[in-house]
C-alpha cells in the first residue's frame, strides 16, 4: 500500500498531507474541532460520512467529532459573555466600562460607602441630631425600596468614625430575642464592662459580654442587667428589617429593654428600621416609651435628590445623563432610590452598548421595559396573575392610581382608596395591614407596586 494515497476501500482520494491532517483530527484526544476550520458563522462544515469499510474506532472517532461540531454550533448561537476576563485590548476596555457601570448603579444591594451616597443629607443630619444630641432611640420606617438600609449603613459608618461602638443586625422571620442580643454581646468587649478593669485577665484574653451569659434563653431582666454595665463608650445597636420579626412577644421585649436601659441612663441607643407598624407595636406596648423613642419616616426622593443619584453614577461611570433622561427617570422612579438605581443601570448599559457617551430619553424608555420585566420576575406566578386580573376588571388606570397612593403612603391604603377594586380583585391583590389596624390595606406582595407602576407607564402618557 502506498502512503501517498489512501486505500480505495475507504472510498477516499487524498494525498499524503491531506491524509495526515484528516486522521490527526479524527483521533484528537479531545475530539474538538480545529479553530482553522471554523466557517464564518462559527460552525464547521459537515465531515464526509463514509460508512463502508470504516473500522469501529474510526466510526466512533468520527461520530464524537461530529457531536462536538454540533455542540460548538449550538454554543455559538447562545448569548455570549463580554469576554471580561480576556486579554484583548478592545474587549478589555469595553468590559471595564461595563464594570464601572455596575459599580456606579447598584439596585441589587444597599449603598454602604459615603462616596456613592447621594441625597438624604437633611435626613442624615436630623438622624445624627436625634441620636447624638438628644440621645433618643429612633425607628426609621418606610416602604421597601425607599432606601432605609442604605441610610442605616451610612449612619453606622459615620458613627464608627466618631468612635461609637456600633453593632449591626439584620432580622429574619426566625430571629429571636435571645439570638439578637447574643449577637450584640459577642461584639462588645469586656473592656467596656464597669466591673472589669483594663488589666483584667479576661479583658486581655479578648472576652466579650457574651461570655457572661448562661446557656438558658435570655430574658428582658438578663439583658437589662448585663447591658446597664456598659461604660467608657457610646453604643449604637442597629436593628434592620425589624418588620420581618414574626413574634409580637419579641417586639414587646425590645420595647421593655429600650425602656429599662433609658431609665437607667445606660450609654446605649437603638436605631431600628422597618415599616410604620413597628412604631405602633413598640409604642402601644409601653406608652411611656414615647419620651425615649421617636419614629422618623423616610419619604420618597425629590427631583433634586433623584438627579444627585444619577449625577453620582455618571461621575463614576463616565457617562452623562441628558436632561430629558434625568427628568424621565424622575417621573418613572417616583422617588424610590431602588427604581432610580435600576433605571439608571439599564439606561446606562443601553447607551454604552450603542457606544454613546450620554444617556438619552430613548435609553430610559428601553430601561423601563427591562425594569418591568425584572421586577415581574420577583413576583410569584399568582401575584402576576392577580395584577393582570385586577387590571382587566378594574382598569389599569385605576390600578395605577392605587399603586401611586401606596408609594406615597408607605404601602398603606385606606378602605375608600381600595373601593375602586371589585371584591375578587381586592382579595387577590390586597391583605389587611399587618399592624392590627381594622381600617387599612396593603398589597400582598410589595413588588406588585413598582410592577404595576412601570407596566402602566404608557397609560399616564396617553
C-alpha positions in Angstrom: 0.0 0.0 0.0 1.4 3.4 -1.0 1.5 6.1 1.7 0.7 8.9 -0.7 -2.8 7.6 -1.5 -5.4 6.3 0.9 -6.6 2.8 0.2 -9.6 2.7 -2.2 -11.6 0.6 0.3 -12.2 3.8 2.4 -13.7 5.4 -0.7 -11.4 8.4 -0.4 -8.8 10.1 -2.5 -6.3 12.2 -0.6 -2.7 13.0 -1.0 -0.3 12.2 1.9 -0.6 15.6 3.6 -4.3 15.6 3.5 -4.4 12.1 4.8 -2.3 13.0 7.8 -4.5 16.1 8.6 -7.7 14.0 8.3 -6.5 11.3 10.7 -4.9 13.7 13.1 -8.2 15.5 13.5 -10.1 12.2 13.6 -8.1 10.9 16.5 -7.6 14.0 18.5 -7.9 13.2 22.2 -10.4 15.9 23.0 -12.4 15.4 19.8 -12.7 19.2 19.4 -12.8 20.9 16.0 -9.8 22.7 14.7 -10.2 26.5 15.1 -8.8 26.9 11.5 -11.8 25.0 10.1 -14.4 27.4 11.6 -16.7 28.8 9.0 -17.8 32.5 9.1 -20.9 31.6 11.2 -18.8 30.0 13.9 -19.7 26.4 12.9 -17.9 23.7 10.9 -18.8 22.1 7.6 -20.1 18.6 8.0 -17.4 15.9 7.6 -18.0 13.4 4.9 -19.8 10.3 6.1 -18.2 7.2 4.6 -19.7 4.1 6.4 -18.5 1.3 4.1 -15.2 -0.2 5.2 -14.8 2.0 8.2 -13.3 0.4 11.3 -15.2 0.7 14.6 -12.6 3.0 16.0 -12.8 5.3 13.0 -16.6 5.4 13.2 -16.6 6.2 16.9 -14.0 8.9 16.5 -15.9 10.4 13.6 -19.2 10.4 15.5 -17.6 12.0 18.5 -16.1 14.8 16.3 -19.5 15.4 14.7 -21.2 15.7 18.1 -18.5 18.3 19.1 -19.2 20.2 15.9 -22.9 20.4 16.7 -22.2 21.4 20.3 -19.9 24.1 19.1 -22.6 25.5 16.7 -25.2 25.4 19.5 -22.9 27.2 21.8 -22.2 30.0 19.3 -25.9 30.5 18.9 -26.4 31.4 22.6 -26.0 34.8 24.2 -22.3 35.3 24.9 -20.3 36.8 27.8 -18.5 40.0 27.1 -15.0 38.4 27.5 -14.4 40.5 30.6 -11.6 38.1 31.7 -9.9 38.2 28.3 -6.7 40.0 27.3 -7.9 41.5 24.1 -7.4 45.3 24.5 -10.7 46.3 22.8 -12.9 43.8 24.8 -11.0 44.7 28.0 -11.8 48.4 27.6 -15.5 47.6 26.9 -15.6 45.2 29.9 -14.0 47.9 32.0 -16.7 50.3 31.1 -19.5 47.9 31.9 -17.8 47.1 35.3 -17.8 50.8 36.1 -21.5 51.0 35.3 -22.2 48.0 37.6 -20.3 49.7 40.3 -21.9 53.1 39.8 -25.5 51.8 39.9 -26.3 49.1 42.5 -30.1 48.4 42.7 -29.5 44.9 44.0 -27.7 45.9 47.2 -27.7 48.9 49.6 -25.2 51.8 49.5 -22.5 51.4 52.2 -19.9 54.0 51.2 -20.3 57.7 51.6 -18.8 58.5 48.1 -21.6 56.6 46.5 -24.4 58.1 48.7 -26.4 60.9 47.2 -29.4 62.8 48.5 -30.9 62.4 52.0 -28.4 64.9 53.5 -31.1 66.7 55.6 -32.4 63.3 56.8 -28.9 62.2 57.8 -28.3 65.5 59.7 -31.6 65.0 61.5 -30.8 61.4 62.5 -27.4 62.4 63.9 -29.0 65.2 65.9 -31.6 62.8 67.4 -29.0 60.1 68.3 -26.1 62.3 69.4 -27.7 65.5 70.8 -31.0 64.2 72.2 -29.8 60.6 72.8 -33.1 59.2 71.6 -33.8 55.7 70.2 -35.0 56.0 66.6 -37.4 53.9 64.5 -36.8 54.6 60.8 -39.8 53.5 58.7 -40.9 53.4 55.1 -41.8 51.1 52.3 -39.3 48.7 50.8 -37.0 50.2 48.2 -37.1 53.6 49.9 -33.5 53.4 51.0 -33.7 52.6 54.7 -30.9 50.0 54.7 -28.6 52.4 52.8 -29.3 55.1 55.4 -28.6 52.7 58.3 -25.3 51.6 56.8 -24.1 55.2 56.2 -25.1 56.2 59.7 -23.3 53.2 61.1 -20.1 54.2 59.2 -20.4 57.8 60.4 -20.9 56.7 64.0 -17.8 54.4 63.8 -15.8 57.3 62.5 -16.9 59.2 65.7 -15.7 56.3 67.8 -19.1 54.9 68.7 -19.3 51.1 69.2 -21.7 50.0 66.5 -23.3 46.6 66.2 -25.5 45.9 63.1 -28.0 43.0 62.9 -30.5 42.2 60.1 -33.6 40.3 61.3 -35.3 37.3 59.7 -38.5 35.6 60.4 -36.6 33.2 62.8 -34.7 35.9 64.7 -35.4 35.6 68.4 -34.8 38.0 71.3 -32.1 35.6 72.6 -30.2 35.3 69.3 -30.3 39.1 68.7 -28.8 40.1 72.0 -26.2 37.3 72.0 -25.0 38.7 68.7 -24.7 42.2 70.1 -23.0 40.8 73.2 -20.4 38.9 71.2 -19.3 42.2 69.6 -18.9 44.1 72.9 -15.6 43.7 74.7 -15.4 43.3 78.5 -13.1 46.3 78.3 -16.4 48.3 78.4 -17.8 46.5 81.4 -18.0 48.5 84.6 -16.8 45.5 86.7 -13.7 44.7 84.6 -10.6 47.0 84.8 -8.5 47.2 81.6 -5.8 44.9 83.0 -8.2 42.1 84.0 -7.1 38.8 82.5 -10.5 38.3 80.8 -10.2 41.6 79.1 -6.6 40.8 77.9 -7.9 37.5 76.7 -10.4 39.2 74.4 -13.5 38.0 76.2 -16.8 39.7 75.5 -20.2 40.4 77.2 -21.4 37.1 75.6 -19.0 35.2 77.9 -21.1 36.4 80.9 -24.3 34.9 79.5 -25.6 31.5 80.6 -26.9 28.8 78.4 -30.6 29.4 79.0 -32.7 31.8 76.9 -32.2 35.4 77.8 -34.9 37.4 79.4 -35.5 41.1 79.5 -34.1 41.2 83.0 -31.0 39.4 81.9 -30.3 41.8 79.0 -31.0 44.8 81.2 -28.7 43.7 84.0 -25.9 43.0 81.6 -26.1 46.0 79.3 -26.6 48.5 82.0 -23.0 47.8 83.0 -21.6 49.4 79.8 -19.3 52.3 80.4 -16.4 54.0 78.6 -18.1 54.0 75.2 -21.3 55.0 73.4 -23.1 52.0 72.0 -25.3 52.2 68.9 -27.3 49.0 68.3 -28.7 48.9 64.8 -31.6 46.5 64.0 -32.5 46.3 60.3 -35.5 44.5 58.7 -37.4 44.6 62.0 -40.7 44.1 60.2 -39.6 40.6 59.3 -39.8 39.6 63.0 -42.9 37.5 63.3 -43.1 37.3 67.1 -45.2 40.0 68.7 -43.7 39.0 72.0 -40.2 39.8 70.8 -41.3 43.3 69.7 -42.7 43.7 73.2 -39.4 42.6 74.7 -37.4 45.1 72.6 -39.7 47.8 73.9 -39.1 46.7 77.5 -35.3 46.7 77.1 -35.4 50.2 75.5 -37.5 51.5 78.4 -35.3 49.8 81.1 -31.9 51.0 79.7 -33.2 54.5 79.1 -34.5 54.7 82.7 -31.0 53.6 84.0 -29.1 56.1 81.8 -27.1 53.4 80.0 -25.0 54.8 77.1 -26.9 52.6 74.6 -29.2 53.6 71.8 -31.3 51.6 69.4 -31.6 52.5 65.7 -34.4 50.3 64.3 -35.6 50.2 60.7 -38.8 48.6 59.4 -42.3 49.7 58.4 -44.7 52.0 60.1 -46.3 49.2 62.1 -43.1 48.8 64.0 -43.5 52.1 65.7 -47.1 51.3 66.5 -46.2 47.9 68.0 -43.4 49.3 70.2 -45.3 52.3 71.5 -48.6 50.6 72.1 -47.0 48.1 74.4 -45.4 50.7 76.7 -47.0 54.2 76.2 -44.4 55.8 78.4 -41.7 54.9 75.9 -42.7 57.8 73.8 -40.4 60.2 75.6 -37.4 57.9 74.8 -38.2 56.9 71.2 -39.1 58.7 68.0 -40.3 57.5 64.7 -38.9 59.0 61.5 -40.5 58.3 58.1 -38.3 58.0 55.0 -40.0 60.0 52.3 -39.5 59.5 48.5 -36.7 61.3 46.9 -37.5 64.7 45.5 -36.5 65.7 41.9 -33.2 67.2 43.0 -32.2 64.1 45.1 -33.0 61.8 42.1 -30.8 63.9 39.9 -28.0 63.7 42.5 -28.1 59.9 42.4 -27.8 60.0 38.6 -25.0 62.6 38.7 -23.1 60.5 41.2 -23.4 57.4 38.9 -22.5 59.5 35.9 -19.2 60.7 37.6 -18.2 57.1 38.4 -19.2 55.5 35.1 -18.0 58.2 32.8 -21.5 58.6 31.1 -23.5 61.8 31.2 -27.3 61.9 31.5 -29.1 64.3 29.3 -31.7 66.5 31.0 -34.6 64.7 29.4 -33.3 61.4 30.5 -32.9 62.6 34.1 -36.5 64.0 34.1 -37.9 60.8 32.7 -36.2 58.7 35.4 -37.5 61.1 38.0 -41.1 60.5 36.8 -40.7 56.7 36.4 -38.9 56.1 39.7 -41.5 58.1 41.7 -38.8 59.0 44.2 -37.8 55.4 45.0 -34.0 55.0 45.2 -34.3 51.4 44.1 -36.1 52.3 40.9 -33.8 55.2 40.3 -30.8 52.9 40.5 -32.4 50.2 38.4 -33.4 52.5 35.6 -30.1 54.3 35.7 -28.3 51.0 35.3 -30.3 49.7 32.4 -30.3 53.0 30.6 -26.6 53.4 31.0 -25.9 49.9 29.8 -28.0 50.6 26.7 -26.1 53.8 26.0 -22.8 52.0 26.5 -23.8 49.2 24.1 -24.5 51.8 21.5 -21.1 53.3 22.0 -22.6 56.6 23.2 -21.2 58.9 25.8 -24.5 60.1 27.1 -27.8 58.6 28.2 -30.9 59.7 26.2 -34.6 59.6 26.7 -34.7 56.7 24.4 -32.3 54.8 26.6 -34.7 55.4 29.6 -37.6 54.1 27.5 -35.7 50.9 26.9 -34.7 50.7 30.6 -38.3 51.0 31.7 -39.2 47.9 29.8 -36.3 45.9 31.2 -37.0 47.1 34.7 -40.7 46.0 34.4 -39.5 42.5 33.3 -37.0 42.3 36.1 -39.5 43.3 38.8 -42.1 41.0 37.3 -39.7 38.1 38.0 -39.7 39.0 41.7 -43.5 38.4 41.8 -44.9 34.9 42.3 -46.9 33.5 39.4 -50.1 34.0 41.5 -49.0 37.7 42.1 -48.6 38.4 38.4 -51.9 36.7 37.5 -53.6 38.7 40.3 -52.3 42.0 38.9 -53.4 41.2 35.4 -56.8 40.1 36.5 -57.3 43.2 38.6 -56.1 45.4 35.7 -58.6 43.9 33.3 -61.5 44.1 35.7 -60.9 47.5 37.4 -58.9 49.1 34.6 -55.2 49.7 34.5 -55.7 53.4 35.2 -57.4 52.7 38.5 -54.7 50.2 39.4 -52.0 52.7 38.6 -53.6 55.3 40.9 -53.7 52.7 43.7 -50.0 51.8 43.2 -49.1 55.5 43.3 -51.0 56.0 46.5 -49.2 53.0 48.1 -45.9 54.6 47.1 -46.9 57.9 48.8 -48.2 56.3 52.0 -45.5 53.7 52.7 -47.7 50.9 51.4 -50.8 51.8 53.4 -54.2 52.0 51.6 -57.5 53.2 53.1 -60.8 51.5 52.7 -62.0 54.3 50.4 -58.9 54.1 48.2 -59.4 50.4 47.6 -63.1 50.9 46.7 -62.0 51.1 43.0 -61.5 47.4 43.1 -64.2 44.8 43.0 -64.2 42.2 45.8 -62.4 39.5 43.8 -59.6 41.8 42.7 -59.2 43.1 46.3 -59.0 39.5 47.6 -56.3 38.6 45.0 -54.1 41.7 45.4 -54.5 43.1 48.9 -54.5 42.0 52.6 -55.2 43.8 55.9 -52.4 45.8 57.3 -50.1 43.7 59.5 -50.2 46.2 62.4 -53.6 45.1 63.6 -55.5 48.0 62.1 -59.0 47.3 61.0 -59.3 50.2 58.5 -56.3 49.7 56.2 -55.0 47.5 53.4 -51.6 46.7 51.8 -50.5 44.8 48.7 -49.9 41.1 49.4 -46.5 41.3 47.5 -44.6 44.6 47.8 -43.1 44.1 44.3 -46.6 44.5 42.9 -46.5 48.2 43.5 -43.5 49.1 41.2 -44.6 46.4 38.7 -48.0 48.0 38.2 -46.4 51.5 38.2 -44.0 50.6 35.3 -46.5 48.4 33.4 -48.9 51.3 33.3 -46.3 53.9 32.3 -47.9 54.3 28.9 -51.3 54.8 30.5 -50.1 58.0 32.0 -48.7 59.2 28.8 -51.9 58.5 27.0 
